Amino acid sequence: MTGTVLAAAPVYLPQQIAFGLIAVTMIVAAIRVVTTKNVVHAALWLIVVLAGVAAQFIVLASEFVAVTQVLVYIGAIVVLFLFGVMLTRAPIGKEVELDNEPAQRVVGAVVALFLLACMGYVLADYFGGRKLELNGKVVAELGGTTAQISDSIFSTYLVPFEVVSVLLLAALIGAIVLARRD
Amino acid sequence: MGNDVNIGYLTLSAILFGVGAIGLLVRRNALVMLMCIELMLNAVNLTFVTFGSMLNDITGQVVVFFVLVVAAAEVVVGLGIIVAVARRRPGATADDLRVLRG
């Protein structure tokens, strides 16, 4: 199926260890986000998950998206969430109104666990012991991925980039209109 | 990076996505539901970067960049809506938004 290059691809032990440690932290933090009774604690646990994702990006040698993840998610989005907690005067402290009724909770959990089981089955069924075939592109040896990302964004994906900037402008105007007192 | 299928990352992404889905369906505070959506988007981002790394293709990271921008826009508008609702009905949950039905 693949050449000898792929068969010789090494498995790096430090990478595996770093992945394992960060992964466990992320899963625990994610479970805390969906179980904690406190809105502010949920936002703070979310920071742990987002930082873990950034760390996994670095382990995967994708430094540009890792830095962007820290800037945009931890720097902007979590701060927005904390502002939202403040502006909606959500009770700071324990709150029992955060969850649905017990019956709805059970149904929701069953549906989500079914989704999780489906994804796990697909992963194990399709990717178990399989190797991917390359399509001829090799980017890792050209020295850093940031330059290639910028090349790609500003050449191949120029039109989506412009569309996304218009989307940001629309979101900006929409937020002003929504938040205006009238 | 080798080109073995990195099943660990894919499993981690699936777990994060599932936990986010559980939170989205179980919670009824709109703020926490938005946080769970962010959790799911991050799981998808991790999948994109993993496949980009496995396939030696830069497009995975470019897509993550776009997802990030869309997530930021979504949070801004979502929080605007939540603040607008909270101003009219303090303490409203996602269930209370059924009054929007005409």
Boltz contact constraints between the chains, C-beta under 6 A:
constraints:
  - contact:
      token1: [A, 6]
      token2: [B, 3]
      max_distance: 6.0
  - contact:
      token1: [A, 9]
      token2: [B, 2]
      max_distance: 6.0
  - contact:
      token1: [A, 9]
      token2: [B, 3]
      max_distance: 6.0
  - contact:
      token1: [A, 9]
      token2: [B, 4]
      max_distance: 6.0
  - contact:
      token1: [A, 19]
      token2: [B, 8]
      max_distance: 6.0
  - contact:
      token1: [A, 23]
      token2: [B, 12]
      max_distance: 6.0
  - contact:
      token1: [A, 27]
      token2: [B, 15]
      max_distance: 6.0
  - contact:
      token1: [A, 30]
      token2: [B, 16]
      max_distance: 6.0
  - contact:
      token1: [A, 30]
      token2: [B, 19]
      max_distance: 6.0
  - contact:
      token1: [A, 30]
      token2: [B, 39]
      max_distance: 6.0
  - contact:
      token1: [A, 34]
      token2: [B, 19]
      max_distance: 6.0
  - contact:
      token1: [A, 34]
      token2: [B, 22]
      max_distance: 6.0
  - contact:
      token1: [A, 34]
      token2: [B, 23]
      max_distance: 6.0
  - contact:
      token1: [A, 39]
      token2: [B, 31]
      max_distance: 6.0
  - contact:
      token1: [A, 42]
      token2: [B, 32]
      max_distance: 6.0
  - contact:
      token1: [A, 42]
      token2: [B, 35]
      max_distance: 6.0
  - contact:
      token1: [A, 46]
      token2: [B, 35]
      max_distance: 6.0
  - contact:
      token1: [A, 53]
      token2: [B, 42]
      max_distance: 6.0
  - contact:
      token1: [A, 53]
      token2: [B, 46]
      max_distance: 6.0
  - contact:
      token1: [A, 57]
      token2: [B, 49]
      max_distance: 6.0
  - contact:
      token1: [A, 60]
      token2: [B, 49]
      max_distance: 6.0
  - contact:
      token1: [A, 60]
      token2: [B, 53]
      max_distance: 6.0
  - contact:
      token1: [A, 62]
      token2: [B, 49]
      max_distance: 6.0
  - contact:
      token1: [A, 62]
      token2: [B, 61]
      max_distance: 6.0
  - contact:
      token1: [A, 65]
      token2: [B, 61]
      max_distance: 6.0
  - contact:
      token1: [A, 65]
      token2: [B, 64]
      max_distance: 6.0
  - contact:
      token1: [A, 72]
      token2: [B, 68]
      max_distance: 6.0
  - contact:
      token1: [A, 72]
      token2: [B, 72]
      max_distance: 6.0
  - contact:
      token1: [A, 77]
      token2: [B, 75]
      max_distance: 6.0
  - contact:
      token1: [A, 80]
      token2: [B, 75]
      max_distance: 6.0
  - contact:
      token1: [A, 80]
      token2: [B, 79]
      max_distance: 6.0
  - contact:
      token1: [A, 84]
      token2: [B, 31]
      max_distance: 6.0
  - contact:
      token1: [A, 84]
      token2: [B, 79]
      max_distance: 6.0
  - contact:
      token1: [A, 87]
      token2: [B, 83]
      max_distance: 6.0
  - contact:
      token1: [A, 88]
      token2: [B, 86]
      max_distance: 6.0
  - contact:
      token1: [A, 98]
      token2: [B, 29]
      max_distance: 6.0
  - contact:
      token1: [A, 99]
      token2: [B, 26]
      max_distance: 6.0
  - contact:
      token1: [A, 100]
      token2: [B, 28]
      max_distance: 6.0
  - contact:
      token1: [A, 105]
      token2: [B, 26]
      max_distance: 6.0
  - contact:
      token1: [A, 108]
      token2: [B, 25]
      max_distance: 6.0
  - contact:
      token1: [A, 108]
      token2: [B, 26]
      max_distance: 6.0
  - contact:
      token1: [A, 109]
      token2: [B, 22]
      max_distance: 6.0
  - contact:
      token1: [A, 109]
      token2: [B, 26]
      max_distance: 6.0
  - contact:
      token1: [A, 111]
      token2: [B, 25]
      max_distance: 6.0
  - contact:
      token1: [A, 112]
      token2: [B, 21]
      max_distance: 6.0
  - contact:
      token1: [A, 112]
      token2: [B, 22]
      max_distance: 6.0
  - contact:
      token1: [A, 112]
      token2: [B, 25]
      max_distance: 6.0
  - contact:
      token1: [A, 115]
      token2: [B, 21]
      max_distance: 6.0
  - contact:
      token1: [A, 116]
      token2: [B, 18]
      max_distance: 6.0
  - contact:
      token1: [A, 119]
      token2: [B, 14]
      max_distance: 6.0
  - contact:
      token1: [A, 123]
      token2: [B, 10]
      max_distance: 6.0
  - contact:
      token1: [A, 127]
      token2: [B, 5]
      max_distance: 6.0
  - contact:
      token1: [A, 127]
      token2: [B, 7]
      max_distance: 6.0
  - contact:
      token1: [A, 130]
      token2: [B, 5]
      max_distance: 6.0
  - contact:
      token1: [A, 132]
      token2: [B, 3]
      max_distance: 6.0
  - contact:
      token1: [A, 132]
      token2: [B, 54]
      max_distance: 6.0
  - contact:
      token1: [A, 132]
      token2: [B, 55]
      max_distance: 6.0
  - contact:
      token1: [A, 134]
      token2: [B, 56]
      max_distance: 6.0
  - contact:
      token1: [A, 137]
      token2: [B, 56]
      max_distance: 6.0
  - contact:
      token1: [A, 137]
      token2: [B, 57]
      max_distance: 6.0
  - contact:
      token1: [A, 138]
      token2: [B, 56]
      max_distance: 6.0
  - contact:
      token1: [A, 139]
      token2: [B, 56]
      max_distance: 6.0
  - contact:
      token1: [A, 139]
      token2: [B, 58]
      max_distance: 6.0
  - contact:
      token1: [A, 148]
      token2: [B, 58]
      max_distance: 6.0
  - contact:
      token1: [A, 149]
      token2: [B, 58]
      max_distance: 6.0
  - contact:
      token1: [A, 149]
      token2: [B, 61]
      max_distance: 6.0
  - contact:
      token1: [A, 149]
      token2: [B, 62]
      max_distance: 6.0
  - contact:
      token1: [A, 152]
      token2: [B, 58]
      max_distance: 6.0
  - contact:
      token1: [A, 152]
      token2: [B, 62]
      max_distance: 6.0
  - contact:
      token1: [A, 153]
      token2: [B, 62]
      max_distance: 6.0
  - contact:
      token1: [A, 157]
      token2: [B, 62]
      max_distance: 6.0
  - contact:
      token1: [A, 164]
      token2: [B, 66]
      max_distance: 6.0
  - contact:
      token1: [A, 164]
      token2: [B, 69]
      max_distance: 6.0
  - contact:
      token1: [A, 167]
      token2: [B, 73]
      max_distance: 6.0
  - contact:
      token1: [A, 168]
      token2: [B, 73]
      max_distance: 6.0
  - contact:
      token1: [A, 171]
      token2: [B, 73]
      max_distance: 6.0
  - contact:
      token1: [A, 171]
      token2: [B, 76]
      max_distance: 6.0
  - contact:
      token1: [A, 171]
      token2: [B, 77]
      max_distance: 6.0
  - contact:
      token1: [A, 174]
      token2: [B, 77]
      max_distance: 6.0
  - contact:
      token1: [A, 175]
      token2: [B, 76]
      max_distance: 6.0
  - contact:
      token1: [A, 175]
      token2: [B, 77]
      max_distance: 6.0
  - contact:
      token1: [A, 175]
      token2: [B, 80]
      max_distance: 6.0
  - contact:
      token1: [A, 178]
      token2: [B, 80]
      max_distance: 6.0
  - contact:
      token1: [A, 178]
      token2: [B, 81]
      max_distance: 6.0
  - contact:
      token1: [A, 178]
      token2: [B, 84]
      max_distance: 6.0
  - contact:
      token1: [A, 179]
      token2: [B, 80]
      max_distance: 6.0
  - contact:
      token1: [A, 179]
      token2: [B, 83]
      max_distance: 6.0
